[in-house]
């Protein structure tokens, strides 16, 4: 009897343990729709919104002075007056230095005395010629001598002019390498003069963009040591492609009123080719090539639909859609190989406008 009671107790316990499992199996069998929903593919999507898009080329370049010249003398001599100072701002036509010209001044004075005498002689012989007192040949010889003396005076004056060096343009004097009293020659380096407002930005781009770039395009650049970006505008483009590098060289002008940009600096360049105010940009991974064009998967009410599209500008990560999508559409960015037209999916993540980095 005792053994029978023990057996009955074990059977009751086993029955109690089996009841929850049977209920679970029954529940699963009764809700196949819930099972299918749990197995729906989870995808990421991108929300299509109009945005400002700048089609850019990235390059590197060098800053150049707007005007630059090495100050040198055309003649040899001793500096008697030195007016330029290092780092000094000078104006066009300002006297920078004077070379000793005492010997040339003496030669000029001597030549002027001879010229005055020749002018008096020419005037007298002209009167005699009118009266028939001398021949035309004699007068021509005197006139020729007068002209020669005038040329000698002009020559000496030109040599004197070379003893004075003037600033050819407004600019800043660099480091000087001579002092007052120094003897210089045409090979002597005196100083460097640079005009640095504005400055030029010289850079090159691949030849495939040669037909797009034009004068007036905006350039954004940065230099080391400056915590801000600067803007310039292209003013000149080389009319030929470099056959060795297959690049096109160009220059832009940037205003530099405070002198923060120094010639010779290395610059990181962003050349803005085109600006679109309402571009529809989507991740490039969303675009699927087909034999007859390209398509994307659009999500509508949880159902995937194929949508043919026409593309425009491409970047490393994004593609412009010119036809086929409208603002507010949602395109898939993941699960593109698993989904089919009409598939049910679950949205895991939505990329929005502010998350785009072009």
DRENLUM-887314 format. One record per residue (C-alpha): residue in one letter; x, y, z. Coordinates in steps of 0.001 Angstrom, whole numbers, padded with zeros to 6 digits, always signed. Each point is the difference from the previous one (the first is absolute). Layout:
<atoms>
AXYZ
...
</atoms>
This chain:
<atoms>
X+000000+000000+000000
X+002772+002367+000852
X+001716-000787-003288
X-003174+000826-001931
X-000299+003396+001640
X+003570+000859-000900
X-000596-000916-003639
X-003152+002112-000155
X+001878+002994+001450
X+002723-000231-002656
X-002587-000126-002772
X-001715+003126+001333
X+003270+001915+000077
X+000819-000992-003597
X-003429+001098-001146
X+000399+003399+001635
X+003350+000496-001740
X-001391-000904-003433
X-002962+002387+000062
X+002037+003290-000614
X+001817-001523-002933
X-003241-001099-001614
X-001455+003479+000435
X+003104+001552-001603
X-000211-002301-002989
X-003631+000732-000369
X+000617+003756+000111
X+002656-000150-002665
X-002191-002057-002246
X-002857+002444+000535
X+002018+003139-001008
X+001967-000657-003234
X-000320+003673-000966
X+001973+001077+003062
X+002702-002496-000885
X+000316+001421-003508
X+000199+003566+001329
X+002796-000936+002355
X+001981-001403-002947
X-000326+003195-002153
X+003342+001377-001254
X+001374+002952+001977
X+001387+002781-002254
X+001439+003521+000161
X-001568+002720-002135
X+000847+003513-001158
X-002533+002839-000008
X+000217+002020-003236
X+000082+003744+000661
X+001053+003010-002141
X+003329+001463+001057
X+002791+002329-001078
X+002619-001980-001894
X+003410+001294-001073
X+001833-002006-002630
X+003643+000350+001028
X+003498-001006-001100
X+002663-000446+002637
X+003609+000931-000750
X+003076+001622+001507
X+001770+003202-000972
X+002379+002781+000944
X-000547+003632+000924
X+001816+002567-002145
X+000500+003728+000387
X-002135+002114-002302
X+003197+001734-001152
X+003570-000883+000964
X+003436+001324-000986
X+003581-000358+001160
X+001424+003499+000473
X+003336+000247-001848
X+002065+002789-001498
X+000643+000386-003724
X+003457+001487+000638
X+002852-000426+002462
X+000750+002559+002666
X-000015+000969+003649
X-003284+000518+001862
X-000102+003531+001385
X-003649+000082+001121
X-002024-003035+001116
X-003677+000724+000604
X-001551-003465+000106
X-000627-001771+003295
X-000787-003672+000551
X-003724-000643+000230
X-000768+003556-001110
X-003080+000750-002084
X+001024+002081-003017
X-001982+001680-002732
X+000523-000098-003744
X+002621+002557-001065
X+001551+000355+003466
X+003820+000366+000037
X+001650-003055+001553
X+003719+000691-000341
X+002532+002304-001659
X+003369-000984-001493
X+002931+002420-000196
X-000271+001977-003260
X+002524+002801+000521
X+002117-001068-002957
X-003012-000217-002258
X-001196+003433+001148
X+003395+001470-001017
X-000233-001668-003395
X-003519+001355-000406
X+001110+003536+000808
X+002854-000223-002506
X-002323-001317-002698
X-002532+002764+000679
X+002703+002691-000456
X+000918-001475-003362
X-003652-000199-000930
X-000608+003653+000818
X+002986+001042-002119
X-001177-002170-002880
X-003497+001503+000159
X+001431+003553-000262
X+002194-001058-002937
X-002910-001655-001765
X-002179+003119+000394
X+002711+002254-001482
X+000669-002274-002959
X-003700-000251-000669
X-000136+003772-000419
X+003082-000075-002255
X-001579-002715-002100
X-003072+002152-000546
X+002245+002845-001238
X+002128-002303-002137
X+003083+000401+002195
X+000639-003762+000364
X-000877-003080-001907
X-002731-002458+000890
X+002676-002629+000632
X+001679+002091+002686
X-003307+000638+001757
X-000933-003717-000112
X+003305-000926+001678
X-000643+002483+002810
X-003582-001239+000438
X+001226-003598+000116
X+002530+000862+002712
X-002794+001649+002018
X-002148-003124-000224
X+002907-002200+001103
X+000549+002147+003069
X-003712-000192+000837
X+000216-003788-000170
X+003022+000015+002317
X-001912+002066+002556
X-002956-002396-000214
X+002332-002997+000422
X+001648+001398+003106
X-003387+000952+001438
X-001226-003547-000565
X+003007-001331+001906
X-000727+002400+002849
X-003608-001189+000084
X+001284-003537+000583
X+001685+001133+003229
X-003438+000424+001555
X-002261-002991+000641
X-003731+000599+000459
X-002774-002346+001084
X-001716-001389-003121
X-003278-000631+001878
X-001585+000195+003438
X+001335-002770+002198
X+001901-001190+003045
X+003798-000070+000138
X+001459-003314+001117
X+003368-000647+001602
X+002772+002204-001417
X+003540-001205-000635
X+001906+003311-000329
X+000751+002981+002211
X+000657+003663-000538
X+003506+000276-001507
X-000032-003456-001571
X+001473-000425-003472
X-002495-001782-002238
X-000109-001337-003544
X-002789-001293-002240
X+000475-003463+001573
X-000398+001274+003572
X-003269-000892+001698
X-001317+003051+001828
X-003435-001114+001225
X-003316-001453-001134
X-003181+001984-000541
X-003400-001720+000031
X-003581+001132-000411
X-002089-002317+002209
X-003479+001504-000215
X-001508-001766-001795
X+001926-003290-000181
X-000113-002573-002775
X-000886-003663+000523
X+001583-002306-002584
X-001183-003609-000363
X-000749-002719-002555
X-002972-002282-000641
X-000398-003210-002077
X-000513+000597-003701
X-003469-001634+000000
X-001319+003140+001694
X+001535+002368-002559
X-003306+000595-001756
X-001827+000841+003225
X+002317+002458+001708
X-000251+003632-001045
X+001007+003443+001196
X-002052+001146+002944
X-000312-003424+001677
X+000196+000206+003784
X+002923-001574+001845
X+000079-000834+003705
X+003428-000657+001504
X+001760-000374+003331
X+003628+000401+001069
X+001941-001287+002957
X+000098+002281+003006
X-003400+001562-000773
X-003182-001245+001650
X-002359+001217-002713
X-000768-000605-003658
X+000609+002646-002649
X-001718+000686-003307
X+001482+000855-003376
X-001249+000396-003561
X+001604-001488-003115
X+001278+002738-002312
X+002248-001912-002430
X+000176-003543-001413
X+002991-001432-001864
X-001027-000493-003663
X+001651-003437-000249
X+000178-003323+001858
X+003289-001051+001580
X+000944-003104-002008
X+002102-001482+002807
X-002488+000280+002864
X-003222+000192-002073
X-001191+002907+002086
X-001214+003524-000673
X+001616+002873+001899
X-001936+003072+001113
X+000192+002939+002374
X-002471+001702+002321
X+000082+003303+001889
X-000691+000273+003727
X-000294+003226+001960
X+002593+000346+002770
X-000573+003359+001727
X+001515-001039+003324
X+003021-001789-001498
X-000805-003365+001606
X+000608-001899-003250
X+003690-000255-000846
X+001404-000847-003449
X+001496-003462-000197
X-002500-001576+002402
X-001443-003436-000797
X-003768+000077-000593
X-002698-002682+000051
X-002412+000841-002809
X-003729-000541-000458
X-001125+001142-003443
X-003769+000480-000199
X-001093-000986-003517
X-003757+000242+000447
X-002550+000905+002671
X-003483-001598+000040
X-002439+001408+002538
X-002586-002832-000041
X+001962-003135-000910
X-001464-003410+000874
X+002976-001996+001244
X-000142-003641+001077
X+002758-002443+001050
X+001735-001516-003029
X-000520-003499+001416
X-003771+000394-000476
X+000278+000256-003794
X-000128-003386-001761
X+001134-000208-003665
X-002210-001833-002495
X+000192-000793-003703
X-002433+002802-000838
X+001178+002523+002569
X+000072+000286+003772
X-002468-000562+002805
X-000482+000385+003744
X-002232-001733+002535
X-002575+002385+001462
X-001837-000808+003239
X-003753+000754+000035
X-002085-000998+003045
X+002477-002722+000927
X+000024-001510-003520
X+002982+000180-002363
X-000570+001336-003539
X+002480+000209-002884
X+000417+003504-001455
X+002003+000862-003176
X+002117+003149+000440
X+002223+002328-002010
X+003256+001069+001646
X+002117+003145-000283
X+003103+001040+001900
X+001873-002653+001973
X+002287+000340+002995
X+001898-002669+001908
X-003046-000793+002146
X-003073+001628-001546
X-001873+000264-003302
X-002283+002756-001233
X-003414-001208-001173
X-001352+002167-002805
X-003128-002052-000757
X-001970-002789+001683
X-000094+001197+003614
X-001732+002824+001821
X+000622+001692+003349
X-001325-002158+002813
X+000663-003346-001712
X+001830-002681+001986
X+002621-002196-001691
X+001675-003118+001371
X+003697+000098+000823
X+000401-003559+001333
X-001476-003403-000830
X+000018+000758-003718
X+000982-003569-000951
X-002647-001641+002193
X-003101+002071-000818
X-002271-000352-003002
X-002776+002124-001425
X-002891-000241+002493
X+002090-001242+002942
X-001029+000940+003540
X+002837+001502+002058
X+000598+001627+003366
X+001816+003337+000267
X+003015-000136+002270
X+001482+003442-000639
X-000889+003155-001964
X+002768+002219-001370
X-001056+003626-000149
X+001279+003152-001669
X+002152+001153+002922
X+001881-003292+000046
X+001274+000360-003563
X+003644+000861-000474
X+000661+000779-003650
</atoms>
